């Protein structure tokens, strides 16, 4: 077998390499990444690593010896700058060219830069890498004022971690509610109340004019209204974008701002696949890009299966999770676009079921893993429930999920 080259040593890239070996692939595998760090987990950066409960070594997926035993070459500190499709060569910044039979792009996503002034001031942070998280952790001190610009998952998780560490935290969100792209309005409201209960100030429907400072250091955040919020530290979390990079530029779909792939995760060049945050894959009538560990790892395994002879479309139920403000929220499905939702459970353990035109889109489970597992199974197997059944605590969701058959309305 000719070589497989993987760009990106994050969750998707490393899983692709491991899955290929697990499936008996005996060709050469090279894992390329611009970072010199051993491949590591990123979800803890805003939580356990930022709080100091985990160190850098604890984030690493595998030691160097694992990749040596797997016969996977780690080309770390190497940036991919171009693809020669005709010769099937990947060009690296240091001049090396890697021949491939198949190329997998798993370059993930990157934080969107702050579009206004003040981004270069000391005390202004973004969170993407372990170095970013370490710098922020070092700067955090009890009593300091942290302003978080952006109420997405990263912003809210950092706010929770920082408040627990004793910082005075304010979250500013331009939209009408936090995490609006992913959560139902009710789930957003629940999390905001949890944060406020811990002393976090959450302000929505506010726009930031500028990050301001003195002598090169941040001193505050100015709103469009002219109000100035004194700030010792600022975290910018205003969204993310697919990390296309120069190597994937010719494959980018500008309308999606991602690399479009088909149902088998192939790009317009069949010898190149794209997975994870960087890829927009078919779902319904459109292409969507999902940023989650589950999506990256499931797509990695799907590509590995195809490259070893098992060609099946990538079809899976998306799921996500977050820990913040003392609660664990698990989400099965995509709940955006719901026209009705119902609540099952009580204030301590409950789930919000989202429906559109009577069909189940998904559920958001607060400290309720049983509902979350059941809904994942229902969506995976195409089983039907009504809003009334979802709301009825006597209705056995788990039994239906196990049965493999839908219940008539």
Phi, psi and omega in degrees: 000142177280168191290153167249129177245134182240124175263118180110116183253036174273205183300314182291315182296313181293323178294323177301313180299313180296317182294323177299314179294320179300330182267009173090009178294126184244013176279175179290140176232128176237129180252114186254134176208142180291335180283148176271354182286146168301146181308135186218164180281138179258332181307323181288351185301323182270357186233263189294326178288317180297327180282346182094002180284340176236147174256178184300318183298327181291341181280337188295131178299304186216151175286167179304322182299329180298314181291327176295316179294328180279352184058049174246122179281128174264112176257076184271152184074018182242121178265132176278126185244352180183157178240126172262095186296322184292321180265353185055057177238138169259127182263130179255156187298329183276006175103349181286146175239128181253119174283146180216152167270324175219141180243134178242123178262116182225053190273358172072211181224167181225152178297141174291136180292154176293124185279347183261196180274157174100359184297332185270001180291145172299139181096359176256129188231155160234162185234110178220321186242169178296327176295319176302312183295323180292320177296317179294317179300319179295325183281338184288129176218146182303134179092345179290153179264116178251125173252125179257118178264107181116120181257046173274191183299312182297313181301316182288325177293318177296318178302316179296313181297317181293321179296320178298331179277002175097008179279155174271109193246134173234131176252131178245123181234129182289326181285175181289340179208163181279154175050037187293333182289339188243328188252158169289162179299322181295317179296320176301314181297319180299314182292321178299317179295324177296316179297314180297326177297336178268357178102007176279133173271121179243121180239125180249168181056039176235144180245140180265131177273315184196154167264126186245158182202180179216136179054037176084004182237143181296140176234345181181176177235126180258129178275165177301331180289348184099347179296137179249126178256109178302134185216130172275328181222149176226130171252125177263118178224070188256037177103179181218164180224151177301134179275080183295310181071166181297330182292328183260005187301319183288346181260356186286135172266109187296331180291331179260347184053043181200175176270115181285135177232163177270189184293347176257008178071024175268143175277188177296340171261111185297347177270006180231129174247158174225139184221162173077210187300334186278347189255139171253115185247160185292133171210114186067230183264004186220171174263137179233155178241125181245137177251096178200154176299316182301315181297317181296315184287320179294319178292324177300314180293325179295317178294317179300320178296317180296319181290347177247022169103358181248095185262105177225149180296151175277106178226120181207163176268118180294145172214153185218167173204157175209149173239121180198151177053033175081009179232155173249123179249125177243133186239127174246128181089185179243110190268352177299139180093007179292140174253358176202141172219149179232156183249136178237127179110191181245188187292338180274317181224111183208167178225145176253116181264128183253133181232153171222123182052037177086349181265144181286123175269323183166188181212149175247116187250120178264111180050039183221071185296333182296315177297317181302313180296319181296317182293322175303316180293318179300314181292321181298320185263004177069030181276148187252139168223158178263162174302324180295320178293319180298324184281337184280111182291344177277347177283126187274093179297317184297321180295318178297317180299323180284332188290327182079014178225146181278159179255133181294148181293000000 
